[in-house]
Amino acid sequence: SEATIRSAVFIILTFQNASVPLMTRYARTSEAGDPYCVPLMVVIQETTKLIASLLLLGNEVGLGRLVSTLNSEIVSRPTSTLRLAVPAVLFFIQNNCIQQ
């Protein structure tokens, strides 16, 4: 049912959000190798999320309508897009600060 799916997604996202800082801290403090660039890691994480989101949207609306859907939902609504961009940028900055 829909409630079960929502609960499962909530649990998975909670686990993911709790585990990323722990794994990052372990990787940065372990003697496994050279330290990595945190901002680059955050960019790679966010790019992976973007690709996954586009694939899921393409699966939902069809790959043929993907570009028109992005155009109608993002490009044609600049005010709404900017309102969503502010928390997205703040989230990006927060990820960089948390994982330093």
C-alpha positions as CSV (number, residue, x, y, z in Angstrom):
1,S,0.0,0.0,0.0
2,E,1.0,3.6,-0.3
3,A,1.5,4.0,3.5
4,T,4.0,1.0,3.5
5,I,5.9,2.5,0.6
6,R,6.1,5.9,2.3
7,S,7.3,4.3,5.5
8,A,10.0,2.3,3.7
9,V,11.2,5.4,1.8
10,F,11.3,7.3,5.1
11,I,13.4,4.6,6.8
12,I,15.8,4.3,3.8
13,L,16.3,8.1,3.6
14,T,16.8,8.3,7.4
15,F,19.4,5.5,7.2
16,Q,21.1,7.2,4.2
17,N,21.2,10.6,5.8
18,A,22.6,9.2,9.1
19,S,25.2,7.0,7.5
20,V,26.7,9.5,5.0
21,P,28.4,11.7,7.7
22,L,29.5,8.6,9.6
23,M,31.1,7.0,6.6
24,T,32.6,10.3,5.5
25,R,34.2,10.8,8.9
26,Y,35.5,7.3,8.9
27,A,37.0,7.7,5.4
28,R,38.6,11.0,6.3
29,T,40.2,9.7,9.5
30,S,41.2,6.2,8.4
31,E,44.7,5.6,7.2
32,A,43.4,3.9,4.1
33,G,44.9,6.4,1.7
34,D,45.1,10.0,0.6
35,P,42.3,12.3,1.8
36,Y,39.8,13.4,-0.8
37,C,38.3,16.7,-1.8
38,V,35.1,17.2,0.2
39,P,33.5,19.7,-2.2
40,L,34.1,17.4,-5.1
41,M,32.6,14.5,-3.2
42,V,29.5,16.6,-2.5
43,V,29.2,17.6,-6.2
44,I,29.5,13.9,-7.2
45,Q,26.8,13.0,-4.6
46,E,24.4,15.7,-5.9
47,T,25.1,14.8,-9.6
48,T,24.3,11.2,-8.8
49,K,21.0,12.3,-7.2
50,L,20.2,14.4,-10.2
51,I,20.8,11.6,-12.6
52,A,18.7,9.2,-10.5
53,S,15.9,11.8,-10.4
54,L,15.9,12.3,-14.1
55,L,15.9,8.5,-14.7
56,L,12.9,8.1,-12.3
57,L,11.1,11.1,-14.0
58,G,11.8,9.6,-17.4
59,N,10.4,6.3,-16.3
60,E,7.3,8.0,-15.0
61,V,6.5,10.3,-17.9
62,G,8.4,8.5,-20.7
63,L,11.7,9.4,-22.1
64,G,10.1,11.1,-25.1
65,R,8.3,13.6,-22.8
66,L,11.1,14.1,-20.4
67,V,12.5,17.3,-22.0
68,S,9.0,18.8,-22.4
69,T,8.2,18.0,-18.8
70,L,11.4,19.6,-17.6
71,N,10.7,22.6,-19.8
72,S,7.2,23.1,-18.5
73,E,8.1,22.4,-14.8
74,I,11.4,24.2,-14.5
75,V,12.0,26.7,-17.4
76,S,8.5,27.9,-17.8
77,R,8.1,28.6,-14.0
78,P,11.2,30.7,-13.1
79,T,9.7,32.0,-9.8
80,S,8.8,28.6,-8.6
81,T,12.2,27.3,-9.7
82,L,14.0,30.1,-7.8
83,R,12.0,29.4,-4.7
84,L,13.2,25.8,-4.8
85,A,16.7,26.8,-5.7
86,V,17.3,28.7,-2.4
87,P,16.9,25.6,-0.1
88,A,18.8,23.5,-2.6
89,V,21.8,25.8,-2.5
90,L,21.6,26.0,1.3
91,F,21.5,22.1,1.4
92,F,24.6,22.0,-0.8
93,I,26.4,24.4,1.5
94,Q,25.3,22.4,4.6
95,N,26.6,19.2,3.1
96,N,30.0,20.8,2.5
97,C,30.1,22.1,6.1
98,I,29.0,18.8,7.7
99,Q,31.5,16.7,5.8
100,Q,34.5,18.9,6.4
